[in-house]
Structure formats: structure tokens, C-alpha cells
Amino acid sequence: MAWGKRPLGRPKQRWTDKVEKNLAEIGMRDGETIAQDRDRWKQLCVE
């Protein structure tokens, strides 16, 4: 691999990308904002 070249293939997914995708699959579009309210987040995780 030459210096200064990007690797071939699609970009790697970050952990946050995967979490956002999982939250969208269960219908929670605003998960990051909800998670900032710890009591509400804990309540949703228990359900």
C-alpha cells in the first residue's frame, strides 16, 4: 500500500453508526437525546 492512499472498499462503520441503526430499527429515532436523560433511558431499557 502506497503512502497517502486510502484503502479500497467502503468506509468502516463506527460504533455510533451501528447504535443509531439499531435504534432506528426499533423505532427510536431520537435515541441520543433520550439517552442523555438517564432516568428516561433506564426506563426505556427495562421495557
CORGI-V14304 format. One record per run of one state. SS is the DSSP state (alpha for helix, beta for strand, coil for the rest). FROM is the first residue (numbers start at 1). TO is the last residue. If there is no record, write none. Layout:
ss:SS from:FROM to:TO
ss:SS from:FROM to:TO
This chain:
ss:coil from:1 to:14
ss:alpha from:15 to:25
ss:coil from:26 to:30
ss:alpha from:31 to:36
ss:coil from:37 to:37
ss:alpha from:38 to:46
ss:coil from:47 to:47
